[in-house]
Amino acid sequence: MTGWLWIILISIALIPFFRDRWRKPVGRRMRKSAPGSFAKLKSGTTHYRWLGRVRGPVLVCVHGLTTPSFVWDRIAPLLGNLGFRVLVYDLYGRGYSDRSRRAQTPEFFANQLEELLDHLEVRNDITLLGYSMGGVIASRFAVAHPDRLRQLVLLAPAGMLINFHPVIAWAMNWPFVGDWLFDMVFPNAFFKATEAERAKHPEVGDIIDQQQGELHRRGFLRAVLSSLRGSLRKPGPKLFKALAKLPLPVYAIWARDDQTIPIDALGQLAQWHRDAIHEVIDGAGHGVPYTHPAEVAEVLATLLDLSDE
């Protein structure tokens, strides 16, 4: 009986491994149908696209924890109308980019962005837009390379207050057992959350379908958990206070009804960076870049330096 018990326990422990092996790998076959292009960087292949204007000042968009670069599809044409060449790309572990096993810290992702910009020969005078976890990544890049940026925009940014599912919050803090629990709980929680957003905003059903499709790609859950542990587990006062010391315009746009990054985070960022300029979009939740693209673009049109210099 003891032997059978061990077999059962080991089998249960290996469920996440086998579930991930059954998911579709992101490789050459899948990438044949991908829009855009690919860059071979030090930590793996990165998928990217140029959207908006063919010429003009460059705006680089950094997506968040779970939704790859397609999160920008509805707003990119509006950013192009403002005069920008828009660069979007997939963070490692998402979309069509490689599934790196390195710890997914802000420094890791900032290095990916630096290498991609160097590969594309995009040197400086960049407007950098970071959404959700992308706000942490963009801020880390800004602190490391302030000379390359014209201005920084944080859209519903992480790094302050975040509302985590209680089981997922527990899993973040415990290796091994937490990994197993995360694999068991997160897919269903994510599916329910995205379906709730679909019910509120049926016009973004294509985005919801693509979000849920990530659950069926190998390495996605591992990347999300690594990012939760490496980039989002604790608030980042040191990072944002360092950002405040730079002579760099910083704009923060918040969603009034955001249940993931509560509006109270505005006050936290205001304490850490007193010169940041804040705007709030009423009626919007955390999916603000694709549920309220026109409102975000309107705010950006009033805030940003749009000159082509």
TORSEMAR-888033 format. One record per residue: x negated, y, z negated of N, C-alpha, C in turn; residue in three letters; chain. Coordinates in Angstrom, 1 decimal. Layout:
N
     nu     nv     nw    cau    cav    caw     cu     cv     cw   r c
      X      Y      Z      X      Y      Z      X      Y      Z ALA A
...
END
This chain:
309
     nu     nv     nw    cau    cav    caw     cu     cv     cw   r c
   -0.8   -1.2    0.0    0.0    0.0    0.0   -0.9    1.3    0.0 MET A
   -2.0    1.2   -0.7   -2.9    2.4   -0.8   -3.4    2.7    0.6 THR A
   -3.8    1.6    1.3   -4.3    1.8    2.7   -3.3    2.5    3.6 GLY A
   -2.1    2.0    3.5   -1.0    2.6    4.3   -0.8    4.1    4.0 TRP A
   -0.9    4.3    2.7   -0.6    5.7    2.2   -1.7    6.6    2.8 LEU A
   -3.0    6.2    2.8   -4.0    7.0    3.4   -3.8    7.2    4.9 TRP A
   -3.4    6.2    5.5   -3.1    6.3    7.0   -2.0    7.4    7.2 ILE A
   -1.0    7.3    6.4    0.1    8.3    6.5   -0.4    9.7    6.3 ILE A
   -1.1    9.8    5.2   -1.6   11.2    4.8   -2.6   11.7    5.9 LEU A
   -3.4   10.9    6.4   -4.4   11.3    7.5   -3.6   11.7    8.8 ILE A
   -2.6   10.9    9.1   -1.8   11.2   10.2   -1.0   12.5   10.1 SER A
   -0.5   12.8    8.9    0.2   14.1    8.7   -0.8   15.2    8.8 ILE A
   -2.0   15.0    8.3   -3.0   16.1    8.3   -3.5   16.4    9.7 ALA A
   -3.4   15.4   10.6   -3.9   15.5   12.0   -2.8   16.0   12.9 LEU A
   -1.6   16.2   12.5   -0.5   16.7   13.3   -0.9   18.0   14.1 ILE A
   -1.4   19.0   13.4   -1.7   20.3   14.1   -2.7   20.0   15.3 PRO A
   -3.7   19.1   15.0   -4.7   18.8   16.1   -4.1   18.2   17.3 PHE A
   -3.2   17.2   17.1   -2.6   16.6   18.2   -1.6   17.5   18.9 PHE A
   -0.8   18.3   18.1    0.1   19.2   18.7   -0.6   20.2   19.6 ARG A
   -1.8   20.7   19.2   -2.5   21.6   20.0   -3.1   20.9   21.3 ASP A
   -3.5   19.7   21.2   -4.0   19.0   22.3   -2.9   18.8   23.4 ARG A
   -1.7   18.7   22.9   -0.6   18.5   23.9   -0.2   19.8   24.6 TRP A
   -0.7   20.9   24.1   -0.4   22.2   24.7   -1.2   22.4   26.0 ARG A
   -0.8   23.3   26.8   -1.4   23.6   28.1   -2.8   24.3   27.9 LYS A
   -3.9   23.8   28.4   -5.1   24.5   28.3   -5.1   25.7   29.3 PRO A
   -5.8   26.8   28.9   -6.0   27.9   29.7   -7.3   27.8   30.5 VAL A
   -7.2   27.4   31.7   -8.4   27.1   32.5   -8.2   27.6   34.0 GLY A
   -9.0   27.0   34.8   -9.0   27.4   36.2   -7.6   27.2   36.9 ARG A
   -6.9   26.1   36.6   -5.7   25.9   37.2   -4.6   26.9   36.8 ARG A
   -4.5   27.2   35.6   -3.5   28.2   35.1   -3.9   29.6   35.6 MET A
   -5.2   29.9   35.7   -5.6   31.2   36.1   -5.4   31.5   37.6 ARG A
   -5.2   30.5   38.4   -4.9   30.7   39.8   -3.7   31.5   40.1 LYS A
   -2.7   31.4   39.2   -1.5   32.2   39.4   -1.5   33.5   38.6 SER A
   -2.6   33.8   37.9   -2.6   35.0   37.0   -2.8   36.3   37.9 ALA A
   -2.1   37.3   37.5   -2.3   38.6   38.2   -3.6   39.2   37.7 PRO A
   -4.2   40.1   38.4   -5.4   40.8   38.0   -6.7   40.1   38.2 GLY A
   -7.7   40.3   37.4   -9.0   39.8   37.6   -9.6   39.2   36.3 SER A
  -10.8   38.7   36.4  -11.5   38.0   35.3  -13.0   38.5   35.2 PHE A
  -13.4   38.7   33.9  -14.8   39.1   33.7  -15.4   38.0   32.8 ALA A
  -16.6   37.5   33.1  -17.3   36.6   32.3  -18.2   37.3   31.3 LYS A
  -17.8   37.3   30.0  -18.5   38.1   29.0  -19.2   37.1   28.1 LEU A
  -19.9   37.6   27.1  -20.7   36.8   26.3  -20.0   35.7   25.5 LYS A
  -18.8   36.1   25.0  -18.0   35.1   24.2  -16.9   34.4   25.1 SER A
  -16.9   34.6   26.4  -16.0   33.9   27.2  -15.4   34.8   28.3 GLY A
  -14.5   34.2   29.1  -13.9   34.9   30.2  -12.7   35.7   29.6 THR A
  -12.6   37.0   30.2  -11.6   37.9   29.8  -10.8   38.3   31.0 THR A
   -9.5   38.2   30.8   -8.5   38.5   31.9   -8.2   40.0   31.7 HIS A
   -8.2   40.8   32.9   -7.8   42.2   32.8   -7.1   42.6   34.1 TYR A
   -6.4   43.8   34.0   -5.7   44.3   35.1   -5.8   45.8   35.1 ARG A
   -5.9   46.4   36.3   -5.8   47.9   36.5   -4.4   48.2   36.9 TRP A
   -3.7   49.1   36.2   -2.4   49.5   36.5   -2.3   51.0   36.6 LEU A
   -1.2   51.6   36.9   -1.1   53.0   37.0   -1.8   53.6   38.2 GLY A
   -2.4   54.8   38.1   -3.0   55.5   39.2   -4.3   54.8   39.7 ARG A
   -4.6   55.0   41.0   -5.8   54.4   41.5   -7.0   55.3   41.1 VAL A
   -6.8   56.6   40.9   -7.8   57.5   40.4   -7.2   58.3   39.3 ARG A
   -8.1   58.8   38.4   -7.6   59.6   37.3   -8.4   59.3   36.0 GLY A
   -8.1   60.0   34.9   -8.7   59.6   33.7   -8.3   58.2   33.2 PRO A
   -9.2   57.5   32.6   -9.0   56.1   32.2   -8.3   56.0   30.8 VAL A
   -7.2   55.2   30.8   -6.6   54.9   29.5   -6.7   53.4   29.3 LEU A
   -7.3   53.0   28.2   -7.5   51.6   27.9   -6.5   51.1   26.8 VAL A
   -5.7   50.1   27.1   -4.7   49.6   26.1   -5.1   48.3   25.5 CYS A
   -5.1   48.3   24.2   -5.5   47.1   23.4   -4.2   46.6   22.7 VAL A
   -3.8   45.4   23.1   -2.6   44.8   22.5   -2.8   44.3   21.1 HIS A
   -1.7   43.7   20.6   -1.7   43.3   19.2   -1.9   41.8   19.0 GLY A
   -1.4   41.3   17.8   -1.7   39.9   17.3   -1.2   38.8   18.2 LEU A
    0.1   38.9   18.7    0.7   37.8   19.4    1.1   38.0   20.8 THR A
    1.2   39.2   21.2    1.7   39.5   22.6    0.6   40.0   23.5 THR A
    0.2   39.3   24.5   -1.0   39.7   25.4   -0.7   40.9   26.2 PRO A
   -1.5   41.1   27.2   -1.5   42.4   28.0   -0.2   42.6   28.7 SER A
    0.7   41.6   28.8    2.0   41.9   29.4    2.9   42.8   28.6 PHE A
    2.4   43.0   27.3    3.2   43.9   26.4    3.2   45.3   27.0 VAL A
    2.3   45.6   27.9    2.2   47.0   28.5    2.9   47.1   29.8 TRP A
    3.5   46.0   30.3    4.1   46.1   31.7    5.2   47.1   31.9 ASP A
    6.0   47.4   30.9    7.1   48.3   31.0    6.6   49.8   30.9 ARG A
    5.6   50.0   30.1    5.1   51.4   29.9    4.0   51.8   30.8 ILE A
    3.3   50.8   31.4    2.1   51.2   32.3    2.5   52.1   33.4 ALA A
    3.6   51.9   34.1    4.0   52.8   35.2    4.2   54.2   34.7 PRO A
    4.8   54.4   33.5    5.0   55.7   33.0    3.7   56.4   32.6 LEU A
    2.7   55.6   32.1    1.4   56.1   31.8    0.7   56.5   33.1 LEU A
    1.0   55.8   34.2    0.5   56.2   35.5    1.0   57.5   35.9 GLY A
    2.3   57.7   35.6    3.0   58.9   36.0    2.4   60.1   35.3 ASN A
    1.8   59.9   34.1    1.1   61.0   33.4   -0.3   61.3   34.0 LEU A
   -0.7   60.4   35.0   -2.0   60.6   35.7   -3.1   59.7   35.3 GLY A
   -2.8   58.7   34.5   -3.9   57.8   34.0   -4.1   56.6   34.9 PHE A
   -5.3   56.1   35.0   -5.7   54.8   35.4   -5.6   53.9   34.2 ARG A
   -4.8   52.9   34.2   -4.5   52.2   33.0   -5.2   50.8   33.1 VAL A
   -6.0   50.5   32.1   -6.7   49.2   32.0   -6.1   48.4   30.8 LEU A
   -5.6   47.2   31.2   -5.0   46.3   30.1   -5.8   45.0   30.2 VAL A
   -5.9   44.3   29.1   -6.7   43.1   29.1   -6.2   42.2   28.0 TYR A
   -6.5   40.9   28.1   -6.1   39.9   27.0   -7.2   39.7   26.0 ASP A
   -6.9   39.9   24.8   -7.8   39.6   23.7   -8.1   38.1   23.8 LEU A
   -9.3   37.7   23.3   -9.6   36.3   23.2   -8.5   35.5   22.4 TYR A
   -8.1   34.4   23.0   -7.1   33.6   22.3   -5.7   33.9   22.8 GLY A
   -5.6   34.8   23.7   -4.2   35.2   24.2   -4.2   35.3   25.7 ARG A
   -3.0   35.2   26.2   -2.9   35.3   27.7   -3.8   34.4   28.4 GLY A
   -4.5   34.9   29.4   -5.4   34.1   30.3   -6.9   34.2   29.9 TYR A
   -7.2   34.8   28.7   -8.6   34.9   28.3   -8.9   33.6   27.5 SER A
  -10.3   33.4   27.4  -10.8   32.2   26.8  -10.4   32.1   25.3 ASP A
  -10.4   30.9   24.8  -10.1   30.6   23.4  -11.3   30.4   22.6 ARG A
  -12.0   31.5   22.2  -13.2   31.5   21.4  -12.9   30.9   20.0 SER A
  -13.8   30.2   19.5  -13.7   29.7   18.1  -14.4   30.6   17.1 ARG A
  -14.9   31.7   17.5  -15.6   32.6   16.6  -14.5   33.3   15.7 ARG A
  -14.9   33.7   14.5  -14.0   34.4   13.6  -13.5   35.7   14.3 ALA A
  -12.2   35.9   14.3  -11.7   37.0   15.1  -11.5   38.2   14.2 GLN A
  -12.6   38.9   14.0  -12.7   40.1   13.2  -12.6   41.3   14.1 THR A
  -12.4   42.5   13.5  -12.4   43.7   14.4  -13.7   43.9   15.1 PRO A
  -14.8   43.6   14.5  -16.1   43.7   15.2  -16.1   42.8   16.4 GLU A
  -15.6   41.6   16.3  -15.6   40.6   17.4  -14.8   41.1   18.6 PHE A
  -13.7   41.7   18.3  -12.8   42.2   19.4  -13.4   43.5   19.9 PHE A
  -14.0   44.3   19.1  -14.6   45.6   19.6  -15.7   45.3   20.5 ALA A
  -16.5   44.2   20.2  -17.6   43.8   21.1  -17.0   43.3   22.5 ASN A
  -15.9   42.6   22.4  -15.2   42.2   23.7  -14.9   43.4   24.5 GLN A
  -14.3   44.4   23.9  -13.9   45.6   24.6  -15.2   46.3   25.2 LEU A
  -16.2   46.4   24.4  -17.4   47.1   24.8  -18.0   46.3   26.1 GLU A
  -18.1   45.0   26.0  -18.6   44.3   27.1  -17.8   44.4   28.4 GLU A
  -16.5   44.4   28.2  -15.6   44.6   29.3  -15.8   45.9   30.0 LEU A
  -15.8   47.0   29.2  -16.0   48.3   29.8  -17.4   48.4   30.5 LEU A
  -18.4   47.8   29.9  -19.7   47.8   30.6  -19.6   47.1   31.9 ASP A
  -19.0   45.9   31.9  -18.8   45.1   33.1  -18.1   45.9   34.2 HIS A
  -17.1   46.7   33.8  -16.4   47.5   34.8  -17.0   48.9   35.1 LEU A
  -18.1   49.1   34.4  -18.8   50.4   34.5  -17.9   51.6   34.2 GLU A
  -17.1   51.4   33.1  -16.3   52.5   32.6  -17.1   53.0   31.4 VAL A
  -17.7   54.2   31.5  -18.7   54.6   30.6  -18.2   55.5   29.4 ARG A
  -17.4   56.5   29.7  -17.0   57.4   28.7  -15.8   58.2   29.1 ASN A
  -15.4   59.2   28.3  -14.2   60.0   28.5  -12.9   59.2   28.6 ASP A
  -12.9   58.2   27.7  -11.8   57.2   27.7  -10.7   57.6   26.7 ILE A
   -9.5   57.5   27.1   -8.4   57.5   26.1   -8.1   56.1   25.7 THR A
   -8.2   55.8   24.4   -8.0   54.4   23.9   -6.7   54.3   23.1 LEU A
   -5.9   53.4   23.5   -4.5   53.2   22.9   -4.5   51.8   22.3 LEU A
   -4.3   51.7   21.0   -4.3   50.4   20.3   -2.9   50.2   19.6 GLY A
   -2.3   49.1   19.9   -1.0   48.7   19.4   -1.1   47.7   18.4 TYR A
   -0.4   47.9   17.2   -0.4   46.9   16.1   -1.8   46.5   15.7 SER A
   -2.2   45.2   15.8   -3.6   44.9   15.5   -4.6   45.6   16.4 MET A
   -4.1   45.9   17.6   -4.9   46.7   18.5   -5.4   48.0   18.0 GLY A
   -4.6   48.5   17.0   -4.9   49.8   16.4   -6.2   49.6   15.5 GLY A
   -6.3   48.5   14.9   -7.5   48.2   14.1   -8.7   48.0   15.0 VAL A
   -8.5   47.3   16.1   -9.6   47.1   17.0  -10.1   48.4   17.7 ILE A
   -9.1   49.2   18.1   -9.4   50.4   18.7  -10.1   51.4   17.8 ALA A
   -9.7   51.4   16.5  -10.4   52.2   15.5  -11.8   51.7   15.3 SER A
  -12.0   50.4   15.2  -13.4   49.9   15.0  -14.3   50.3   16.2 ARG A
  -13.7   50.2   17.4  -14.5   50.6   18.6  -14.8   52.1   18.6 PHE A
  -13.8   52.9   18.1  -14.0   54.3   18.0  -15.2   54.7   17.1 ALA A
  -15.2   54.0   15.9  -16.2   54.3   14.9  -17.6   53.9   15.5 VAL A
  -17.6   52.8   16.2  -18.9   52.3   16.8  -19.4   53.1   18.0 ALA A
  -18.4   53.7   18.8  -18.7   54.3   20.0  -17.9   55.6   20.2 HIS A
  -18.0   56.6   19.3  -17.2   57.8   19.4  -17.5   58.6   20.7 PRO A
  -18.8   58.5   21.2  -19.2   59.2   22.3  -18.5   58.8   23.6 ASP A
  -17.9   57.6   23.6  -17.3   57.1   24.8  -15.8   57.5   24.9 ARG A
  -15.3   58.1   23.9  -13.8   58.3   23.8  -13.5   59.8   23.9 LEU A
  -12.4   60.1   24.6  -11.9   61.5   24.6  -10.8   61.6   23.5 ARG A
  -10.0   60.6   23.2   -9.0   60.6   22.2   -8.5   59.2   21.9 GLN A
   -8.0   59.1   20.7   -7.5   57.7   20.3   -6.0   57.8   19.9 LEU A
   -5.3   56.8   20.3   -3.9   56.7   20.0   -3.6   55.4   19.3 VAL A
   -2.9   55.5   18.1   -2.6   54.3   17.4   -1.1   54.1   17.4 LEU A
   -0.6   53.1   18.0    0.8   52.8   18.2    1.3   51.7   17.3 LEU A
    2.2   52.1   16.3    2.6   51.1   15.3    1.4   50.3   14.7 ALA A
    0.4   51.1   14.3   -0.9   50.4   14.0   -0.9   49.6   12.7 PRO A
   -1.6   48.5   12.8   -1.9   47.7   11.6   -3.0   48.3   10.8 ALA A
   -3.4   47.7    9.7   -4.5   48.2    8.9   -4.1   48.9    7.7 GLY A
   -2.8   49.2    7.6   -2.3   49.7    6.3   -1.3   48.7    5.7 MET A
   -0.1   49.0    5.7    0.9   48.1    5.2    1.5   47.1    6.2 LEU A
    1.6   45.8    5.9    2.2   44.9    6.8    3.1   43.9    6.0 ILE A
    4.3   43.7    6.6    5.2   42.7    6.0    5.0   41.3    6.6 ASN A
    4.4   40.4    5.8    4.1   39.1    6.3    5.2   38.1    5.8 PHE A
    5.6   37.1    6.6    6.4   36.0    6.2    5.7   35.4    5.0 HIS A
    6.4   35.2    3.9    5.7   34.7    2.6    4.9   33.4    2.8 PRO A
    5.4   32.5    3.6    4.6   31.2    3.8    3.4   31.5    4.6 VAL A
    3.5   32.4    5.6    2.3   32.7    6.4    1.3   33.5    5.6 ILE A
    1.8   34.4    4.7    0.9   35.1    3.9    0.1   34.2    3.0 ALA A
    0.7   33.1    2.5    0.0   32.1    1.7   -1.0   31.4    2.5 TRP A
   -0.6   31.0    3.7   -1.4   30.2    4.5   -2.7   30.9    4.9 ALA A
   -2.6   32.2    5.1   -3.8   33.1    5.4   -4.9   32.9    4.4 MET A
   -4.5   32.7    3.1   -5.5   32.7    2.1   -6.1   31.4    1.7 ASN A
   -5.6   30.3    2.3   -6.1   29.0    2.0   -6.5   28.2    3.2 TRP A
   -7.8   27.9    3.3   -8.3   27.1    4.4   -7.7   25.7    4.3 PRO A
   -7.8   25.0    5.4   -7.4   23.6    5.6   -5.9   23.4    5.3 PHE A
   -5.4   23.4    4.1   -4.0   23.3    3.8   -3.2   24.4    4.5 VAL A
   -3.8   25.6    4.4   -3.2   26.8    5.0   -3.1   26.6    6.5 GLY A
   -4.1   26.0    7.2   -4.1   25.8    8.6   -2.9   24.9    9.0 ASP A
   -2.8   23.8    8.2   -1.7   22.9    8.5   -0.4   23.5    8.3 TRP A
   -0.2   24.3    7.2    1.1   24.9    6.9    1.4   25.9    8.0 LEU A
    0.4   26.7    8.4    0.6   27.7    9.4    1.1   27.1   10.7 PHE A
    0.5   26.0   11.1    0.9   25.3   12.4    2.4   24.8   12.2 ASP A
    2.8   24.4   11.0    4.1   23.9   10.8    5.2   25.0   10.8 MET A
    4.8   26.2   10.3    5.8   27.2   10.0    5.8   28.3   11.1 VAL A
    4.7   28.7   11.6    4.6   29.9   12.4    5.4   29.8   13.7 PHE A
    5.3   28.7   14.5    6.1   28.6   15.7    7.5   28.9   15.6 PRO A
    8.2   28.3   14.6    9.6   28.5   14.4    9.9   29.9   14.0 ASN A
    9.1   30.4   13.1    9.3   31.8   12.6    9.1   32.8   13.7 ALA A
    8.1   32.6   14.6    7.9   33.5   15.7    9.0   33.4   16.7 PHE A
    9.5   32.2   17.0   10.6   32.0   17.9   11.9   32.7   17.4 PHE A
   12.2   32.6   16.1   13.4   33.2   15.6   13.2   34.7   15.7 LYS A
   12.1   35.3   15.4   11.8   36.7   15.4   12.0   37.3   16.8 ALA A
   11.4   36.5   17.8   11.5   37.0   19.2   13.0   36.9   19.7 THR A
   13.7   35.9   19.3   15.1   35.7   19.7   15.9   36.8   19.1 GLU A
   15.6   37.2   17.8   16.3   38.4   17.2   16.1   39.6   18.0 ALA A
   14.9   39.8   18.5   14.6   41.0   19.3   15.3   40.9   20.6 GLU A
   15.4   39.7   21.2   16.2   39.6   22.5   17.6   40.0   22.3 ARG A
   18.2   39.6   21.2   19.6   39.9   20.9   19.8   41.5   20.8 ALA A
   18.8   42.2   20.3   18.9   43.6   20.2   18.6   44.3   21.5 LYS A
   17.7   43.7   22.3   17.2   44.4   23.5   17.2   43.3   24.6 HIS A
   18.3   43.0   25.1   18.4   41.9   26.2   17.6   42.4   27.5 PRO A
   17.4   43.7   27.6   16.7   44.1   28.8   15.2   43.7   28.9 GLU A
   14.7   43.3   27.7   13.3   42.9   27.7   13.1   41.3   27.6 VAL A
   14.1   40.6   28.1   14.1   39.2   28.1   12.9   38.6   28.7 GLY A
   12.4   39.2   29.8   11.2   38.6   30.4   10.0   38.7   29.5 ASP A
    9.9   39.8   28.7    8.8   39.9   27.7    8.9   38.8   26.7 ILE A
   10.2   38.6   26.2   10.4   37.6   25.1   10.0   36.2   25.7 ILE A
   10.4   35.9   26.9   10.1   34.6   27.5    8.6   34.4   27.5 ASP A
    7.8   35.4   27.9    6.4   35.3   28.0    5.8   35.2   26.6 GLN A
    6.3   35.9   25.6    5.9   35.8   24.2    6.0   34.3   23.7 GLN A
    7.2   33.8   23.9    7.4   32.4   23.5    6.6   31.4   24.3 GLN A
    6.2   31.7   25.5    5.4   30.9   26.3    4.0   30.7   25.7 GLY A
    3.5   31.7   25.0    2.2   31.6   24.3    2.2   30.4   23.3 GLU A
    3.3   30.1   22.7    3.3   29.0   21.8    2.9   27.7   22.4 LEU A
    3.1   27.6   23.7    2.8   26.3   24.4    1.4   26.3   25.1 HIS A
    0.6   27.3   24.7   -0.8   27.3   25.3   -1.8   26.9   24.2 ARG A
   -2.7   26.1   24.6   -3.7   25.5   23.6   -4.6   26.7   23.0 ARG A
   -4.8   26.6   21.7   -5.7   27.6   21.1   -5.0   28.9   20.6 GLY A
   -3.7   29.1   21.0   -3.1   30.3   20.6   -2.8   30.4   19.1 PHE A
   -2.3   29.4   18.5   -2.0   29.4   17.1   -3.3   29.6   16.3 LEU A
   -4.4   28.9   16.7   -5.6   29.0   16.0   -6.2   30.4   16.1 ARG A
   -6.0   31.1   17.2   -6.5   32.4   17.4   -5.7   33.4   16.5 ALA A
   -4.3   33.2   16.4   -3.5   34.1   15.6   -3.9   34.0   14.2 VAL A
   -4.1   32.7   13.7   -4.4   32.6   12.3   -5.8   33.1   12.0 LEU A
   -6.8   33.0   12.9   -8.1   33.5   12.7   -8.0   35.1   12.7 SER A
   -7.2   35.7   13.5   -7.0   37.1   13.5   -6.4   37.6   12.2 SER A
   -5.4   36.9   11.7   -4.7   37.2   10.5   -5.7   37.2    9.3 LEU A
   -6.6   36.2    9.3   -7.6   36.2    8.3   -8.7   37.1    8.4 ARG A
   -9.2   37.4    9.7  -10.3   38.2    9.9  -10.1   39.6   10.1 GLY A
   -8.8   40.0   10.6   -8.6   41.4   11.0   -7.4   42.0   10.2 SER A
   -6.5   41.2    9.6   -5.3   41.8    9.1   -5.0   41.5    7.6 LEU A
   -5.8   40.6    7.0   -5.5   40.1    5.7   -5.5   41.3    4.7 ARG A
   -6.4   42.2    4.8   -6.5   43.3    3.8   -6.4   44.7    4.5 LYS A
   -5.9   45.7    3.8   -5.9   47.0    4.4   -7.3   47.5    4.7 PRO A
   -7.4   48.5    5.6   -8.7   48.9    6.0   -9.0   50.4    5.7 GLY A
   -9.0   50.8    4.4   -9.3   52.2    4.1  -10.7   52.6    4.5 PRO A
  -11.7   51.7    4.4  -13.1   52.1    4.8  -13.1   52.4    6.3 LYS A
  -12.5   51.6    7.1  -12.5   51.9    8.6  -11.8   53.2    8.9 LEU A
  -10.7   53.5    8.4   -9.9   54.7    8.7  -10.5   56.0    8.1 PHE A
  -11.2   55.8    7.0  -11.9   56.9    6.4  -13.1   57.3    7.2 LYS A
  -13.8   56.2    7.8  -14.9   56.5    8.7  -14.4   57.1   10.0 ALA A
  -13.3   56.7   10.4  -12.7   57.3   11.6  -12.4   58.8   11.4 LEU A
  -12.0   59.2   10.2  -11.7   60.5    9.8  -12.9   61.5    9.9 ALA A
  -14.1   60.9    9.8  -15.3   61.7    9.8  -15.7   62.1   11.2 LYS A
  -15.1   61.5   12.2  -15.5   61.8   13.6  -14.8   63.0   14.2 LEU A
  -15.4   63.7   15.1  -14.8   64.8   15.8  -14.0   64.3   17.0 PRO A
  -13.0   63.4   16.7  -12.2   62.7   17.7  -10.8   62.9   17.4 LEU A
  -10.0   63.4   18.4   -8.5   63.5   18.1   -7.9   62.2   18.0 PRO A
   -7.1   62.0   16.9   -6.4   60.8   16.6   -4.9   61.0   16.5 VAL A
   -4.2   60.3   17.2   -2.7   60.4   17.2   -2.1   59.1   16.8 TYR A
   -1.1   59.1   15.9   -0.4   57.9   15.5    1.1   58.0   15.8 ALA A
    1.6   57.0   16.4    3.0   57.0   16.8    3.6   55.8   16.0 ILE A
    4.7   56.0   15.3    5.3   55.0   14.5    6.7   54.8   14.9 TRP A
    7.2   53.6   14.6    8.6   53.2   14.9    9.4   53.2   13.6 ALA A
   10.5   54.0   13.6   11.2   54.3   12.4   11.8   53.0   11.8 ARG A
   12.2   52.0   12.6   12.9   50.8   12.1   12.0   49.6   12.1 ASP A
   10.7   49.8   12.2    9.7   48.7   12.2    9.7   47.9   11.0 ASP A
   10.0   46.6   11.1   10.1   45.7   10.0    8.7   45.0    9.7 GLN A
    7.8   45.1   10.7    6.5   44.5   10.5    5.5   45.5    9.9 THR A
    5.4   46.7   10.6    4.6   47.8   10.0    5.5   48.8    9.5 ILE A
    5.9   48.8    8.2    6.9   49.7    7.7    6.5   51.2    7.8 PRO A
    7.5   52.1    7.9    7.2   53.5    8.1    6.4   54.1    7.0 ILE A
    6.4   53.4    5.8    5.6   53.9    4.7    4.1   53.9    5.0 ASP A
    3.7   53.1    6.0    2.3   53.0    6.4    1.8   54.4    6.9 ALA A
    2.7   55.2    7.4    2.4   56.5    7.9    1.7   57.3    6.7 LEU A
    2.3   57.2    5.6    1.8   58.0    4.4    0.4   57.5    4.0 GLY A
    0.2   56.1    4.1   -1.1   55.6    3.8   -2.2   56.1    4.7 GLN A
   -1.9   56.1    6.0   -2.9   56.6    7.0   -3.1   58.1    6.8 LEU A
   -2.1   58.8    6.5   -2.2   60.2    6.3   -3.2   60.5    5.1 ALA A
   -3.2   59.7    4.1   -4.2   59.8    3.0   -5.6   59.5    3.4 GLN A
   -5.8   58.5    4.3   -7.1   58.1    4.7   -7.7   59.0    5.8 TRP A
   -6.8   59.6    6.6   -7.2   60.4    7.8   -6.3   61.6    7.8 HIS A
   -6.7   62.7    7.1   -5.8   63.8    7.0   -5.6   64.6    8.2 ARG A
   -6.5   64.5    9.2   -6.4   65.2   10.4   -5.6   64.5   11.5 ASP A
   -5.2   63.3   11.3   -4.4   62.5   12.3   -3.1   63.2   12.5 ALA A
   -2.6   63.2   13.7   -1.3   63.8   14.0   -0.3   62.7   14.2 ILE A
    0.9   62.8   13.6    1.8   61.7   13.5    3.1   62.1   14.3 HIS A
    3.7   61.1   15.0    5.0   61.2   15.6    5.8   59.9   15.3 GLU A
    7.1   60.1   15.1    8.0   58.9   14.8    9.0   58.8   15.9 VAL A
    9.2   57.6   16.3   10.3   57.3   17.3   11.5   56.6   16.6 ILE A
   12.6   57.3   16.6   13.7   56.8   15.9   14.4   55.7   16.6 ASP A
   15.0   54.7   15.9   15.7   53.6   16.5   14.8   52.5   17.0 GLY A
   13.5   52.6   16.9   12.6   51.6   17.5   12.1   50.7   16.4 ALA A
   11.9   49.5   16.8   11.2   48.5   15.9    9.8   48.2   16.3 GLY A
    9.2   47.1   15.9    7.8   46.9   16.2    7.5   46.6   17.7 HIS A
    8.5   46.3   18.4    8.3   46.1   19.9    8.4   47.4   20.7 GLY A
    8.1   48.5   20.0    8.3   49.8   20.6    7.6   50.0   22.0 VAL A
    6.5   49.4   22.3    5.9   49.7   23.6    6.7   49.2   24.8 PRO A
    7.5   48.1   24.5    8.3   47.6   25.6    9.8   47.8   25.4 TYR A
   10.3   48.1   24.2   11.7   48.4   24.0   12.0   49.9   24.2 THR A
   11.0   50.7   23.9   11.2   52.2   24.0   10.0   52.8   24.8 HIS A
    9.7   52.3   26.0    8.6   52.8   26.7    8.7   54.3   27.1 PRO A
    9.9   54.7   27.5   10.1   56.1   27.9    9.9   57.1   26.8 ALA A
   10.3   56.7   25.6   10.1   57.6   24.4    8.6   57.6   24.0 GLU A
    7.9   56.5   24.1    6.5   56.5   23.8    5.8   57.4   24.8 VAL A
    6.1   57.3   26.1    5.4   58.0   27.2    5.7   59.5   27.0 ALA A
    6.9   59.9   26.6    7.3   61.3   26.4    6.5   61.9   25.2 GLU A
    6.3   61.1   24.2    5.5   61.6   23.1    4.0   61.8   23.5 VAL A
    3.5   60.8   24.3    2.1   60.9   24.7    1.9   62.1   25.7 LEU A
    2.9   62.4   26.4    2.8   63.5   27.4    2.7   64.9   26.6 ALA A
    3.2   64.9   25.4    3.1   66.2   24.6    1.8   66.2   23.8 THR A
    1.2   65.0   23.5    0.1   64.9   22.6   -1.2   65.0   23.3 LEU A
   -1.3   64.3   24.4   -2.7   63.9   24.9   -3.2   65.0   25.8 LEU A
   -4.5   65.0   25.9   -5.3   65.8   26.9   -5.2   65.0   28.2 ASP A
   -4.5   65.5   29.2   -4.3   64.8   30.4   -5.1   65.3   31.6 LEU A
   -6.1   66.2   31.3   -6.9   66.7   32.3   -7.8   65.7   32.9 SER A
   -8.1   65.8   34.2   -9.0   64.8   34.9  -10.4   65.4   35.0 ASP A
  -11.1   65.3   33.9  -12.5   65.9   33.9  -13.5   64.9   33.4 GLU A
END
